[in-house]
């Protein structure tokens, strides 16, 4: 009887999704709140569009830079901890071997097998340090090239998200009609965005969609009230 090949499907792009979530969620809420807040303070759709585009540009740059710095910080933190662990294996090897043995026995290995693994690991200093980084400190080696990619992903997601609530003001001369359309478009975009995010990450799409709508609406409402208070 022929055996069916076993295959596993795992989601491996969590960092990309995280960047898209950061950029898109803010892009959908902040420009909407600014445009909505200005709707009651000015009769000029041109002013709203200009202010909205300026905010989208500034927000995309700021969010992208924040993503870049966060990714670089992860890399620098990992490298600093790696150097520290490497130094400890040179200066206090017996203590480091004891820590490895403790980790292995806590995972269910018997004493004899744990000693065998410790001896094998300690022959290769870099594998030894890699083990400690992952299982003692819980740190995975970050991709050093992710910082610029993270910045671009967050910035582009912010721009896409920001253009959705602003587009009615670009296309519709009546700003109050544009506001109604912007509210509807933003809610639809939040629902779709939340559903797709849930599907990609393996969560329930409907639940993720509802959560995104509620959280995004709350954030937009707070930002709207602040924008209205400042503009009024």
Secondary structure, 3 states (H helix, E strand, C coil): CCCCCCCCCCCCCHHHHHHHHHHHHHHHHHHHHHHHHHHCCCCCHHHHHHHHHHHHHHHHHHHHHHHHHHHHHHHHHHHHHHHHHHHHHHHCHHHHHHHHHHHHHHCCCCHHHHHHHHHHHHCCHHHHHHHHHHHCCCCCCCCCCHHHHHHHHHHHHHHHHHHHHHHHHHHCCCHHHHHHHHHHHHHHHHHHHHHHHHHHHCCCHHHHHHHHHHHHHHHHHHHHHHHHHHHC
